[in-house]
Amino acid sequence: MVDAIELDVRGLEPPEPMVRIVAALDALTAGGSVRVKIDRQPLPLYRMLERNGYVYEERLGSDSLFEIIIRLREDA
């Protein structure tokens, strides 16, 4: 299990970004995070995260269109 995971899924065609993000979430430890660089807003991912006990923060990335930080919800 890992505390911090960095993923760059820019330029990948669906469903590859989601596949890689889900694999990273499986390796995440409590208190850890996954930081994703992606070139589009992944709305299906957000719904999946909310249903499965994760919280996320989306921001504009410096070298990508979006940067998303994902963590386990503390009350999950």
N, C-alpha and C positions, 0 to 999 in steps of 0.2 A: 504494500500500500504506500501511497505517495502523498506528501503534504501540498505540493504546488506543481501543477502541470500546465505547460504552455503548449498551445496548439495553434498552428497556422493552417487554416483550411481555405484560404483565399484561392480562387481559381478552380476549385474542385467542383465537379458536377454532382447534383443530388443523385443518390442519397449519401454519397461519400462523406460530406461534412457531418451529417447526423450520426453516421456509423462511427466515425472517429471520436466525436464528442461523447457518445454513449459509452464507448470503450474506456475513455478517460474517466468518466464518472464512476465506472465500476472499480477503478483503481484508487479512487479518492478516499482519504482518511477523514475522520471527524476533525473539523477545524481547518481542513485543507481547502484548496480552491483550484478551479480550472479557469485559465485565461485563454479565451478564444479570439483569434483575429479572423474576421470573416468579411466578405465583400457584399453581403446582403443581409437584411433583417430576417432572422430565422424564426418566423412566427410559429410554425409547428413545434419547434424546439421549446419555445416559451411555454406553450400549453403542456407539453410533456413534463417540463421541469416543475411547473406548479402542481401537477397531479401527483408527482413522485417525491415531494418533500424537499425541493431545492428552491433557493432564492437566487436571483441574478441581478446584476447591475449592467446596464448597457450604456456605453459612451462612444463618442466619436474617437476613433483611433488615430494615432499620429501617422501611421503608414498603412492603415487599412480603413475601410469605410466604417466598420463597427468593431468594437472590442467589448467582449462580454466576460464578466467575472461571475462564475457560478460557485455556490457553496451549498452545503447541506443546511436546511432550515434548522435552527437550534432547537426548536420545539418538536421536531420530527422524531 
